[in-house]
Amino acid sequence: MLPPRHWVAVVLTAMAAAVSLSARAASPLDLSAAVVVAPGIKGPEAAAVGMLVDEVRKRTGVAWPKVSVAPDGAAARIVITHAVGKPEGYRLTTERRGGETVLVVAGNDSRGVLFGIGHLLRTLTMTPGHIVLDHPLNLSTSPAQPVRGHQIGYRYKNNTYDAWTLAQFEQQIRDLAVFGANAVQLIAPASDDEPTSPLFPAPALETTLGIARLLDKYGLDCDLFYPEMRQDYADPATVAAELAAFEDLVRRFAHLHAVYVPGGDPGHTPPDLLFPLLERQARILRRYHPHAQLWVSGQGFDQAHYEAFYHLLARRPAWLTGVFFGPQSRDPLPVQRARIPRRYPIQFYPDIGHTLHAQFPVPRWDPAFALLEGREPINPRPRDETLIFRHFAGLTVGFVTYSEGVNDDVNKVLWTRLGWSAATPPEETLRDYARYFLGGAEGDRLAALILALERDWRGPITDNSGIAATLQDFQGFKDRPDLRENWRFESLLYRATYDAYAQARARAEARREAQALDTLAQAPARGSRDVMAAATIALAQPDDAETGRLRDQLFDLAGRLYAHVGLQLSVTRYGASGVERGANLDRVDTSLNDRVWLTRRFADIAQLPDEAARQARLAEIVTWRRPVPGSLYDDLGDPGQEPHLVGGKAYGQDPELYDSDIDGIADRTPDDGWRLSWVTYAETLYERPIHLRYRRLDPTRHYTLRVTYAGEDYALPMRLTANGGIEIHAALPRPSNPATLEFDIPQQATHDGRLDLEWTRPPGLGGSGRGHQVAEVWLMPQP
């Protein structure tokens, strides 16, 4: 529970020469200040004042004294009294008192003091020996959304947190609070993960409870993410064991604000078994934490389970606080808000850490980025995250973001500021981020570079002229002394370096393959064996020296990031739990062309005894995309090579891509012997079809459809229809991965020169909504 409303004024008395407030913008004030603290201040307010003094000292070397009387007889003092104001709000004012300038932070409650101090910290420009106020302050503000939280999982799967000490967690809590976060959600020690990590400095339960104590220190909400992971909750013995484990955990917390239980992701309990279990857990929870909240999600439910979920909510159980909405929800947020009784608020549980196979994939992401940088890279997405937040903000009462470490550090800050005010431009947040975390007076330049990182992921990688410029500008900062061990700067530099490296590799790999295919086309004149040998040499050309230097810089930065923040960019070097868990250094040498597939094909072709047969096989490779004249080809999953794919809604209207196509890659690479065109695929979610549209076909011709079904291994049966009703094939399990099949298109489907093809998966299923993937499509006129 929050303490009674009051306000606290923290006064920083400026010792610099007096400057009129009207002239402050032209004459910044260099502060040498004292923090005037009332003798009786304690608890979270004292922690907030301590944070102010500590963070200023870290950045400047200036140790502001904490005193109980204003120096030199100034009238400034801390006043604790009742005040009128919204919860968590504060006022910041710059005032003239006698011959001095004072800064007043007035909080409406204890958190208002913390967040007001945070606002002051991110407003000051701090460099060694100097604390500068660039402009006077005169504002009053309070948050728009009451819940602004982030998940911290001390577990093996995380890309960072399992290497942290409590001191590092305290710094993270401070950093989030500076921007207005009021909650941290911890993951229960028993979840969908290993019970321990090789990197743990201390046992999971000990650290989890230690983080909870730190949250109490700063007066922030401590929440618990508690998936129900046992196998069969229809078994009374299973239920009894679960209740005992739950009680043993929650009783250990001095304070729990809320418990969040997902229906799935992870978990697998149908609503008719989940709700009775939750009711009993709610009684246990409130025995130890009388005011604790209990939230549930419908993640992973299929259509039947969602109907049961809504039916149970319609009974309006009193023990339930509300519903949260996260990944793997087959019913979109607007649908859930319409079906769930209004007495239950909805919180957002957005995935801000992943770029593909995720709730909010990067739209039309070049496959080279996806293959090299992977699912969990350094991923600042200021414009996308702002768009996502604003798209859903009217349906929720706040958020707790789903995160796996510090790769999404910028995104956490963006969501926190947007939760305070959805109107906050991303540029403003990035300037504060750069000023506070990266130091110096160059916040505008660094903020622009973070925006450039997001922009560098737009469009084809080989054509993006901004990537090299972004890296060059970041490198201009790398020798600044205060950034040499700054993990946030290192992470941004790592990302800029990786983008440049990926571009260099993609260009070189494309040139090598083009040269090899040009060589193969000369087989009729030169002979099959000669051109295969020459093509093999072309494909094996090494990277140039500059690409090698970029690769070396990635390895150096990865080592620094592990040393400075525990970021695990490699499985073998730094103990990451898997390549897909942020360890993209291990993907650095991934092939970006068909070299492996081609050289294996060459070995097979070389065994053919007949030159004509060898020539025929090489011709198939050269004409892969156009096997017969007039062929229409789509390499689905490559945004620049899918001309017939019907894309769906604009990203701003559908950021979760429920009604849009999704460009994805399989959990394979070309080094596994797959063609790059098999690795990439188009997919859609749940019942939306994958839709290809053809126009201006020859109505007098018959057409054959060739299709490669490839992607991830959990493929579902797919049905293919033409023009909304003509069945090309019934629900078909993929016979292999990949599988290339051919089907006749009835002439009645193309008699008017038009053809629409739609692939659908079985209706009503839940889970992630994925597993509905097509890699390549040819529409070929018959002779």
C-alpha positions in Angstrom: 0.0 0.0 0.0 1.2 3.5 -0.7 1.8 5.9 2.2 -0.7 8.7 2.8 -0.6 11.5 0.2 1.9 14.2 0.9 4.5 16.1 -1.0 8.2 16.4 -0.5 10.3 19.2 -1.9 13.9 18.3 -2.6 15.7 21.6 -3.0 19.0 22.0 -4.9 20.6 25.3 -4.1 22.6 26.7 -7.0 26.0 28.2 -6.0 26.7 29.7 -9.4 26.3 33.4 -10.1 22.7 34.6 -10.3 21.2 34.5 -13.7 17.7 35.7 -14.5 15.2 33.0 -15.4 14.3 34.7 -18.6 17.9 34.4 -19.8 18.4 30.8 -18.6 18.1 29.3 -22.1 21.0 31.5 -23.3 23.0 31.1 -20.1 22.8 27.5 -18.7 23.3 27.2 -15.0 26.3 25.2 -13.8 25.2 23.8 -10.5 27.2 23.1 -7.4 24.4 22.2 -5.1 23.4 20.7 -1.8 20.4 18.5 -1.3 18.4 19.8 1.6 16.8 16.9 3.4 14.5 17.0 6.4 15.9 15.1 9.4 12.9 12.7 9.5 12.8 11.6 5.9 13.0 7.8 5.6 12.0 4.9 3.5 11.5 5.1 -0.3 11.9 8.9 -0.2 15.3 8.6 1.4 16.2 6.0 -1.2 15.1 8.4 -3.9 17.3 11.2 -2.5 20.2 8.7 -2.2 19.7 7.8 -5.8 19.9 11.4 -6.8 23.2 12.0 -5.0 24.7 8.7 -6.1 23.8 9.1 -9.8 25.1 12.6 -9.9 28.4 11.6 -8.3 28.8 8.6 -10.7 28.5 10.9 -13.8 30.3 14.0 -12.6 32.5 13.2 -9.6 30.7 15.9 -7.7 29.4 14.8 -4.3 26.4 16.8 -3.4 26.1 16.9 0.4 22.8 15.9 2.0 22.0 18.5 4.7 19.0 19.3 6.9 19.4 23.1 6.7 19.9 25.1 3.5 23.5 26.3 3.2 24.4 30.0 3.7 21.1 30.6 5.4 19.0 30.0 2.4 15.3 29.6 3.0 15.0 26.4 1.1 13.9 23.4 3.0 12.0 20.1 2.6 8.4 20.4 3.6 6.2 17.3 4.2 2.5 18.0 4.3 -0.8 17.0 2.7 -1.1 18.0 -0.9 -3.6 17.8 -3.7 -2.4 15.9 -6.7 -2.8 12.7 -8.7 -0.9 9.6 -7.5 2.7 9.4 -8.6 2.7 13.0 -9.9 5.2 15.8 -9.2 6.1 19.4 -9.8 9.4 20.7 -10.9 10.1 24.4 -10.5 13.1 26.7 -10.8 12.7 29.6 -8.3 14.7 32.6 -7.2 15.1 32.9 -3.5 17.1 35.9 -2.4 20.2 35.9 -4.5 20.1 32.2 -5.3 18.4 29.8 -7.7 16.7 26.8 -6.2 15.2 23.8 -7.9 12.2 22.3 -6.3 11.0 18.7 -6.8 7.6 18.3 -5.2 6.0 14.9 -5.2 2.4 14.1 -4.6 3.4 11.0 -2.8 6.5 8.9 -2.3 6.6 7.7 -5.9 6.1 11.3 -7.0 9.3 12.2 -5.2 11.1 9.3 -6.9 9.8 10.1 -10.4 10.3 13.8 -9.9 14.0 13.2 -9.0 14.2 10.9 -12.1 12.9 13.7 -14.3 15.5 16.1 -12.9 18.3 13.5 -13.4 17.4 13.0 -17.0 17.1 16.8 -17.6 20.5 17.7 -16.3 23.5 17.6 -18.5 26.2 15.9 -16.5 29.9 15.8 -17.4 33.0 15.3 -15.2 33.0 18.2 -12.7 29.9 19.9 -14.1 26.1 19.6 -13.6 24.3 21.9 -16.0 20.7 22.9 -16.1 20.1 24.0 -19.7 16.7 25.6 -19.1 14.4 26.6 -16.3 11.8 24.1 -15.1 8.2 24.9 -14.4 6.0 21.8 -14.9 3.5 19.7 -13.2 2.8 16.1 -14.4 1.3 12.8 -13.5 1.1 9.5 -15.4 -1.6 8.6 -17.8 -1.4 4.8 -17.2 -1.3 3.4 -13.7 0.8 0.4 -14.5 4.2 0.9 -16.2 6.3 -2.2 -15.6 8.8 -4.5 -17.0 9.5 -8.2 -16.6 12.8 -9.4 -15.1 13.4 -13.1 -15.3 16.4 -14.4 -13.3 16.6 -17.6 -15.3 18.8 -19.5 -17.8 16.9 -18.4 -20.9 17.5 -14.7 -20.4 20.3 -13.2 -22.4 21.6 -11.1 -19.5 19.9 -11.3 -16.1 21.2 -14.7 -15.1 24.7 -13.2 -14.8 23.7 -10.3 -12.6 24.3 -9.6 -8.9 21.8 -7.8 -6.7 23.8 -4.6 -7.1 23.2 -4.8 -10.9 19.5 -5.4 -10.4 19.4 -2.4 -8.1 21.0 -0.2 -10.8 18.4 -1.5 -13.3 15.6 -0.7 -10.9 16.9 2.8 -10.6 17.4 3.2 -14.3 13.8 2.2 -15.0 12.5 4.4 -12.2 14.3 7.5 -13.6 12.0 7.2 -16.6 8.9 6.6 -14.6 8.5 2.8 -14.3 6.5 1.8 -11.2 6.6 -2.0 -11.3 8.9 -5.0 -11.9 7.5 -8.4 -12.7 9.6 -11.3 -11.5 9.4 -14.8 -13.0 8.8 -17.5 -10.5 11.9 -19.7 -10.0 9.9 -22.7 -11.3 8.8 -21.9 -14.9 9.5 -23.3 -18.4 13.2 -23.2 -17.8 16.1 -25.0 -16.2 16.1 -24.7 -12.4 19.5 -23.1 -12.5 22.0 -21.4 -14.8 25.8 -21.9 -15.0 26.1 -18.1 -14.7 24.0 -17.6 -11.6 26.0 -15.7 -8.9 23.4 -16.9 -6.3 20.4 -19.3 -6.3 17.3 -18.3 -8.1 15.0 -18.0 -5.0 17.6 -16.0 -3.0 18.0 -13.6 -5.9 14.3 -13.3 -6.6 13.6 -12.4 -3.0 16.5 -10.0 -3.0 15.1 -8.1 -6.0 11.8 -8.0 -4.2 13.4 -6.3 -1.2 15.0 -3.7 -3.5 11.7 -2.9 -5.0 10.3 -2.3 -1.5 13.3 -0.1 -0.8 12.2 2.2 -3.6 8.5 1.9 -3.0 7.8 0.1 -6.4 5.4 -2.7 -7.1 6.8 -6.2 -6.9 4.8 -8.5 -9.2 5.1 -12.2 -9.9 4.7 -14.1 -13.2 3.6 -17.6 -12.1 2.9 -20.1 -14.9 1.0 -23.3 -13.9 3.5 -25.9 -15.2 2.3 -29.2 -13.8 0.9 -31.8 -16.2 -2.7 -32.5 -15.1 -4.7 -30.2 -12.9 -7.7 -32.6 -13.1 -5.7 -34.7 -10.6 -6.4 -33.7 -7.0 -2.9 -34.7 -6.0 -1.4 -32.4 -8.7 -3.6 -29.5 -7.5 -2.6 -30.1 -3.9 1.1 -30.1 -4.9 0.7 -26.9 -6.9 -1.1 -25.1 -4.0 1.6 -26.1 -1.6 4.4 -24.9 -3.9 2.5 -21.7 -4.5 2.0 -21.0 -0.8 5.6 -21.8 0.0 6.7 -19.2 -2.6 4.3 -16.3 -1.9 4.7 -16.5 1.8 8.4 -15.7 1.4 7.8 -12.3 -0.1 7.5 -9.3 2.3 5.3 -7.7 -0.2 3.6 -8.8 -3.4 1.5 -6.4 -5.4 0.2 -8.8 -8.0 0.4 -12.3 -9.4 0.1 -12.9 -13.2 -0.9 -16.4 -14.4 -0.8 -17.1 -18.2 -3.2 -19.6 -19.7 -0.3 -20.6 -21.9 3.1 -19.6 -23.2 4.1 -21.2 -20.9 1.4 -23.5 -19.5 -1.3 -25.7 -21.0 -4.3 -25.7 -18.6 -7.8 -25.3 -20.0 -10.0 -22.6 -18.4 -12.4 -25.0 -16.7 -9.4 -26.4 -14.7 -7.4 -23.2 -14.5 -10.1 -21.0 -12.9 -10.8 -23.3 -9.9 -7.1 -23.5 -9.3 -6.7 -19.8 -9.4 -9.6 -19.2 -7.0 -7.8 -21.4 -4.4 -4.5 -19.7 -5.2 -6.1 -16.3 -4.7 -7.2 -17.2 -1.2 -3.7 -18.3 -0.4 -2.2 -15.2 -1.9 -4.4 -12.9 0.1 -3.7 -14.7 3.3 -0.2 -13.4 3.1 -0.7 -10.3 1.0 -4.3 -9.0 1.7 -4.4 -6.4 -1.1 -2.6 -8.4 -3.8 -4.1 -8.6 -7.3 -4.5 -11.6 -9.5 -4.4 -11.4 -13.3 -4.9 -14.1 -15.9 -4.4 -14.3 -19.7 -5.9 -16.4 -22.5 -2.5 -17.0 -24.1 -2.3 -20.2 -26.1 -6.0 -21.0 -25.9 -7.7 -22.5 -29.0 -11.1 -21.2 -30.1 -13.1 -23.6 -27.8 -11.0 -22.6 -24.8 -11.5 -18.9 -25.5 -15.2 -19.4 -25.5 -14.9 -21.2 -22.2 -12.7 -18.4 -20.9 -15.3 -15.8 -21.8 -18.0 -17.9 -20.3 -16.2 -18.1 -17.0 -15.4 -14.4 -17.0 -19.1 -13.7 -17.5 -19.7 -15.2 -14.1 -17.7 -12.2 -12.7 -15.5 -14.1 -10.2 -14.7 -11.7 -7.3 -11.3 -13.1 -6.7 -10.0 -12.0 -10.2 -8.6 -8.5 -10.7 -8.3 -8.4 -14.4 -6.9 -9.9 -17.7 -3.6 -9.4 -19.4 -3.0 -9.7 -23.1 0.3 -11.1 -24.4 1.8 -13.1 -27.2 0.1 -16.3 -28.5 -3.4 -14.8 -28.2 -5.6 -16.0 -31.1 -8.3 -13.4 -30.2 -6.9 -9.9 -30.8 -7.0 -7.3 -28.1 -10.1 -5.4 -29.4 -12.0 -8.7 -29.6 -11.0 -9.5 -26.0 -12.0 -6.1 -24.7 -15.4 -6.5 -26.4 -16.0 -10.0 -24.9 -14.6 -9.4 -21.4 -16.9 -7.8 -18.8 -15.9 -4.1 -18.2 -15.3 -4.8 -14.5 -12.1 -6.4 -15.5 -9.4 -4.1 -16.8 -6.9 -5.4 -19.4 -3.2 -4.9 -19.1 -0.8 -5.3 -22.0 2.0 -7.8 -21.9 3.9 -6.8 -25.1 6.9 -8.5 -26.5 9.5 -5.8 -27.0 12.5 -8.0 -27.2 12.1 -10.1 -30.4 12.3 -9.3 -34.1 10.8 -12.4 -35.7 8.7 -15.5 -34.6 7.2 -12.9 -32.2 4.2 -10.8 -31.3 5.5 -7.8 -33.2 7.9 -8.9 -36.0 10.0 -6.3 -37.8 7.9 -5.7 -40.9 9.5 -6.7 -44.3 12.8 -7.4 -42.6 15.6 -8.4 -45.0 16.6 -12.1 -44.7 20.2 -11.2 -44.3 19.4 -9.3 -41.0 17.2 -12.2 -39.9 19.8 -14.9 -40.6 22.8 -13.1 -39.0 21.3 -10.9 -36.2 18.5 -13.3 -35.4 15.5 -13.2 -33.2 16.9 -11.4 -30.2 19.4 -8.7 -31.4 20.1 -5.3 -30.1 16.8 -3.9 -31.3 15.9 -0.2 -30.7 12.6 0.4 -32.5 11.6 3.9 -31.4 9.0 4.6 -34.2 7.6 1.1 -34.2 7.3 0.8 -30.5 5.6 4.2 -30.3 3.2 3.2 -33.1 2.4 -0.1 -31.2 1.8 1.6 -27.9 -0.5 4.3 -29.3 -2.4 1.7 -31.4 -3.5 -0.2 -28.3 -3.3 2.4 -25.5 -7.0 3.1 -25.4 -7.8 -0.5 -24.6 -5.5 -1.1 -21.6 -4.8 0.3 -18.2 -1.0 -0.1 -18.5 1.6 -2.7 -19.3 4.3 -5.0 -18.1 6.7 -5.7 -21.0 8.0 -9.1 -21.9 11.7 -9.0 -22.1 14.7 -11.4 -22.1 17.5 -9.1 -21.0 19.1 -5.8 -22.1 18.9 -6.2 -25.9 15.7 -4.1 -25.8 17.0 -1.5 -23.3 15.9 1.5 -25.5 12.4 -0.1 -26.0 11.9 -0.4 -22.2 12.5 3.3 -21.8 10.3 4.2 -24.7 7.4 2.2 -23.3 7.9 3.7 -19.8 7.7 7.3 -21.1 4.7 6.5 -23.3 3.0 5.0 -20.3 3.4 8.4 -18.6 2.2 10.3 -21.7 1.3 8.7 -25.0 2.0 12.0 -26.7 5.7 11.9 -25.9 7.6 12.0 -29.2 10.2 9.2 -29.5 12.8 11.9 -30.3 12.3 13.5 -26.9 12.7 10.2 -25.1 15.8 9.3 -27.0 17.3 12.7 -26.2 16.7 12.0 -22.5 18.0 8.5 -22.9 21.2 9.7 -24.5 21.7 12.6 -22.1 21.3 10.4 -19.0 22.8 7.1 -20.0 25.4 8.1 -22.6 26.5 11.4 -21.0 27.8 14.6 -22.3 26.1 17.4 -24.1 25.6 15.5 -27.4 22.2 14.0 -26.7 20.6 15.2 -29.9 23.3 13.6 -32.1 23.2 10.3 -30.3 19.4 10.3 -30.3 19.4 10.7 -34.0 21.8 7.8 -34.3 19.5 5.5 -32.4 16.7 6.5 -34.8 19.0 5.7 -37.6 19.5 2.2 -36.4 15.8 1.5 -36.8 15.8 3.2 -40.2 18.8 1.0 -41.3 16.5 -2.1 -41.0 14.1 -0.7 -43.6 14.2 -2.0 -47.1 16.7 -4.2 -48.9 20.0 -4.4 -47.1 22.2 -4.2 -50.2 20.6 -0.8 -51.2 20.7 0.9 -47.8 23.2 3.8 -48.0 22.6 4.9 -44.4 24.1 1.8 -42.8 27.7 2.9 -43.4 27.0 6.5 -42.3 25.4 5.3 -39.1 28.4 3.2 -38.1 30.8 6.0 -39.0 28.9 8.4 -36.8 28.9 5.9 -33.9 32.6 5.3 -34.3 33.2 9.0 -33.9 32.1 8.6 -30.2 33.9 5.4 -29.3 37.1 7.1 -28.0 35.3 9.4 -25.7 36.6 8.5 -22.3 33.3 8.3 -20.5 31.9 5.8 -23.1 34.8 3.4 -23.1 33.1 1.1 -20.6 29.5 2.2 -21.1 27.6 -0.9 -22.0 24.7 1.0 -23.5 26.9 2.7 -26.0 28.8 -0.5 -26.6 25.5 -2.3 -27.4 24.5 0.4 -29.9 27.9 0.3 -31.5 27.7 -3.5 -31.7 24.4 -3.2 -33.5 25.7 -0.6 -35.9 28.8 -2.7 -36.6 26.7 -5.8 -37.1 24.4 -4.0 -39.6 27.5 -2.9 -41.6 29.0 -6.3 -41.5 25.7 -7.9 -42.6 25.5 -5.5 -45.5 29.1 -6.2 -46.6 28.5 -10.0 -46.4 25.1 -9.8 -48.2 26.6 -7.8 -51.1 29.7 -10.1 -51.4 27.6 -13.3 -51.2 25.2 -12.0 -53.8 28.2 -11.1 -56.1 29.7 -14.6 -55.6 26.5 -16.4 -56.4 25.8 -14.2 -59.5 29.3 -14.9 -60.8 28.8 -18.6 -60.2 25.5 -18.7 -62.0 26.9 -16.7 -64.9 29.7 -19.3 -65.1 27.3 -22.2 -65.1 25.3 -20.6 -67.9 28.5 -21.1 -70.1 28.3 -24.9 -69.7 27.2 -25.6 -73.3 30.4 -23.9 -74.5 32.9 -24.8 -71.8 31.6 -28.2 -70.5 29.9 -29.1 -67.3 33.0 -30.1 -65.3 34.9 -26.9 -66.2 32.1 -24.6 -65.2 31.4 -26.4 -62.0 35.0 -26.1 -61.0 35.0 -22.4 -61.8 31.7 -21.8 -60.0 33.1 -23.5 -56.9 36.0 -21.2 -56.9 33.8 -18.1 -57.3 31.6 -19.2 -54.4 34.6 -19.8 -52.2 36.1 -16.3 -52.5 37.0 -14.9 -49.0 35.7 -11.7 -47.5 37.7 -8.6 -48.0 39.9 -7.0 -45.3 37.3 -4.4 -44.3 34.6 -7.1 -43.7 37.2 -9.0 -41.6 37.9 -5.9 -39.5 34.2 -5.5 -38.9 34.0 -9.1 -37.8 36.9 -8.6 -35.4 35.2 -5.5 -33.9 32.1 -7.6 -33.3 34.1 -10.1 -31.3 35.8 -7.4 -29.3 32.5 -5.6 -28.5 30.9 -8.9 -27.5 33.6 -9.6 -25.0 33.3 -6.1 -23.6 29.5 -6.4 -23.3 29.8 -9.6 -21.4 32.4 -8.1 -19.1 30.4 -4.9 -18.5 26.8 -6.1 -18.3 26.7 -9.9 -18.7 25.2 -9.8 -22.2 25.6 -13.3 -23.6 26.2 -12.9 -27.3 27.6 -16.4 -27.7 26.8 -19.9 -26.4 30.4 -21.2 -26.3 32.1 -18.0 -25.3 29.7 -16.5 -22.8 27.3 -19.2 -21.7 24.1 -18.2 -23.6 21.3 -20.7 -23.3 20.9 -21.0 -27.1 21.7 -19.2 -30.4 18.1 -18.0 -30.6 18.5 -16.4 -27.2 20.5 -13.4 -28.3 23.7 -15.2 -29.1 24.0 -13.8 -32.6 27.8 -13.7 -32.5 27.5 -17.4 -33.2 25.7 -16.6 -36.4 28.4 -14.3 -37.7 29.7 -16.7 -40.4 26.3 -17.9 -41.6 26.1 -18.2 -45.4 23.8 -15.7 -47.2 23.7 -17.5 -50.5 23.3 -21.0 -51.9 27.0 -22.0 -51.8 26.5 -25.1 -49.7 23.5 -26.3 -51.7 25.2 -25.6 -55.0 28.5 -27.4 -54.1 26.5 -30.4 -52.9 24.6 -30.4 -56.2 27.8 -30.2 -58.1 29.1 -33.3 -56.3 25.9 -35.2 -57.3 25.9 -33.9 -60.9 29.6 -34.9 -61.3 28.6 -38.5 -60.7 26.4 -38.6 -63.7 28.2 -40.4 -66.5 26.6 -38.5 -69.4 27.6 -34.9 -70.3 24.1 -34.2 -71.6 22.5 -35.2 -68.3 25.0 -33.0 -66.4 24.3 -30.1 -68.7 20.5 -30.6 -68.1 21.0 -30.5 -64.4 23.1 -27.4 -64.5 20.4 -25.7 -66.7 17.8 -26.4 -64.0 20.0 -24.5 -61.6 20.5 -21.6 -63.9 16.8 -21.3 -64.8 15.6 -22.0 -61.2 13.3 -18.9 -61.1 12.2 -19.2 -64.7 12.1 -22.9 -65.6 9.9 -22.3 -68.7 9.2 -19.0 -70.6 6.5 -17.0 -69.0 7.0 -18.4 -65.5 5.9 -16.2 -62.6 8.0 -16.7 -59.5 7.7 -15.7 -55.8 10.5 -16.3 -53.3 8.2 -15.9 -50.3 9.7 -14.4 -47.2 12.1 -12.2 -49.1 10.3 -8.8 -49.2 11.8 -7.8 -52.5 11.0 -11.1 -54.3 7.3 -11.8 -53.6 5.4 -9.7 -56.2 2.2 -11.7 -56.1 1.8 -11.9 -52.3 -1.2 -9.9 -51.0 0.3 -8.1 -48.1 -2.8 -7.1 -46.0 -3.2 -4.0 -43.9 -0.6 -1.3 -43.3 1.6 -1.9 -40.3 0.2 1.1 -38.5 -3.3 -0.5 -38.7 -2.1 -4.1 -37.8 1.2 -4.2 -35.9 0.6 -7.7 -34.6 0.0 -8.8 -38.3 -3.2 -10.7 -37.6 -4.5 -9.6 -41.0 -1.2 -9.4 -42.9 1.4 -11.6 -44.4 4.6 -12.2 -42.3 8.0 -12.6 -43.8 9.9 -15.3 -41.8 12.9 -17.6 -41.7 13.1 -21.2 -40.6 15.3 -22.5 -37.8 17.7 -23.6 -40.5 20.4 -21.8 -42.5 21.9 -22.2 -45.9 24.8 -23.9 -44.2 22.4 -26.8 -43.5 22.3 -27.4 -47.3 19.0 -25.5 -47.8 18.6 -23.0 -50.6 18.1 -19.5 -49.3 14.7 -19.5 -51.0 13.7 -22.5 -48.7 14.9 -20.8 -45.6 12.6 -17.8 -46.1 8.9 -18.2 -46.2 5.6 -16.3 -46.0 3.2 -17.2 -43.2 0.0 -15.8 -41.7 -1.7 -16.3 -38.3 -4.6 -18.5 -37.4 -7.4 -18.4 -40.0 -6.0 -15.7 -42.3 -4.9 -17.3 -45.6 -1.6 -16.9 -47.4 -2.9 -15.1 -50.6 -1.2 -14.8 -54.0 -2.9 -12.8 -56.7 -2.2 -13.0 -60.4 -3.6 -10.7 -63.1 -3.2 -10.5 -66.9 -2.7 -14.2 -67.4 -3.2 -15.7 -70.8 -6.8 -17.2 -70.7 -6.0 -19.6 -73.5 -3.2 -21.3 -71.7 -3.2 -24.0 -69.1 -1.0 -23.4 -66.0 0.9 -25.7 -63.6 1.6 -24.6 -60.0 4.9 -25.6 -58.5 5.2 -24.9 -54.8 7.9 -25.5 -52.1 6.5 -26.1 -48.7 9.3 -25.4 -46.2 9.8 -23.6 -42.9 9.8 -24.7 -39.3 9.3 -28.3 -38.3 6.0 -28.0 -36.6 4.1 -27.4 -39.9 0.3 -27.9 -40.0 -1.7 -29.4 -42.8 -2.6 -26.8 -45.4 -5.4 -26.6 -48.0 -5.0 -24.8 -51.2 -8.0 -23.3 -53.1 -8.2 -21.1 -56.2 -10.6 -18.1 -56.6 -12.3 -18.8 -53.3 -13.8 -22.2 -54.1 -11.8 -24.4 -56.5 -9.8 -26.9 -54.5 -6.3 -27.4 -55.8 -5.5 -29.8 -53.0 -7.2 -30.9 -49.8 -5.6 -30.4 -46.4 -2.1 -31.8 -46.9 0.5 -32.6 -44.3 4.0 -31.5 -45.5 5.6 -34.7 -46.7 9.1 -33.5 -46.0 10.9 -30.3 -45.1 11.4 -28.9 -47.6 9.0 -30.4 -50.1 8.5 -29.2 -53.7 5.2 -30.3 -55.3 3.3 -29.6 -58.6 -0.4 -29.2 -59.2 -2.5 -28.6 -62.3 -4.5 -25.4 -62.2 -7.9 -26.0 -63.9 -8.4 -23.7 -66.8 -11.7 -22.6 -65.4 -9.7 -20.8 -62.7 -7.8 -18.7 -65.2 -10.4 -18.3 -67.9 -10.6 -14.5 -67.3 -6.9 -14.0 -67.0 -7.1 -13.8 -63.1 -6.1 -16.2 -60.4 -6.2 -16.0 -56.6 -4.6 -18.7 -54.6 -5.2 -19.1 -50.9 -3.5 -21.5 -48.4 -5.4 -22.1 -45.2 -4.6 -24.1 -42.1 -7.2 -26.1 -39.9 -9.5 -23.6 -38.2 -9.9 -23.0 -34.5 -6.4 -23.9 -33.3 -4.6 -21.9 -30.6 -0.9 -21.6 -29.7 1.2 -19.1 -31.6 -1.0 -19.2 -34.7 2.0 -20.1 -36.8 3.1 -23.3 -38.7 1.4 -22.1 -41.9 4.3 -21.5 -44.2 5.0 -21.4 -47.9 8.5 -20.8 -49.3 8.4 -20.7 -53.1 5.7 -20.6 -55.7 5.9 -20.8 -59.5 3.0 -20.4 -61.8 4.1 -21.9 -65.1 2.3 -21.9 -68.5 2.2 -25.3 -70.0 3.6 -25.7 -73.5 
